[in-house]
């Protein structure tokens, strides 16, 4: 196995860490829990450098080290003892799914690993990875129908998102092009899930709109779709659990929507 210097290892991990943190948050539903797993992964690599195999490629190696930690912990989401948080509902949903299916789906669609790379990360064959991805699509579609609100100022993109969400069986409550329209739409028809751009038509903010909706109607899952994901992956404050880069693929949107419907505790984003 190739041995890296400390500086080379630092550069490789640093380049891919934002994406690992994104993936970990999507798995766990919260920034705090996801970051805990990410930090534990880094500590494990520092303690045992052989857990990181650069010959696989930097991103595969980092995610593979993460999965060793994730699976050894039981790959579970801990519901709060007081039962007040919606993560309790997520835990109940996840208990019904075939093990490892969500991981395979997120790795393939959101993180854009090939099926063979998914297998490398998870320590399984490409055929097994492909089967898990197909099972994930099937199982999650059975449990995640709801009302979806779209905040997007580009007509072609909003129409595409509306069609994708509708094909999945969800009800689209409407499309808002500005922060003002978003707040009005949320009052008329509170959604179960929000799909939002960041920069809107009148230079208003999708993140501000989402925060206002949270403060008025309570927190709910939100997926941010942006051409500038790096602006939300700084590690310097609350970040969204679900973040898709433009241009996106249909598979990315469908996967993120299905995943996000399991969670209702997305933290308020302030930027």
Secondary structure, 3 states (H helix, E strand, C coil): CCCCCHHHHHHHHHHHHHHHHHHHHHHHCCHHHHHHHHHHHHHHHHHCHHHCCHHHCHHHHHHHHHHHHHHHCCCCCCCCCCCCCCHHHHHHHHCCCCCCHHHHHHHHHCCCCCHHHHHHHHCCCHHHHHHHHHHHHHHHHCCCCCEEEEECCCHHHHHHHHHHHHHCCCEEEEEECCHHHHHHHHHHCCCCEEEECCECCCCCEHHHHHHHHHHHHCCCEEEEEECCHHHHCCCCCCCCCEEEECCCCHHHHHHHHHHHCCCCCCCCCCC
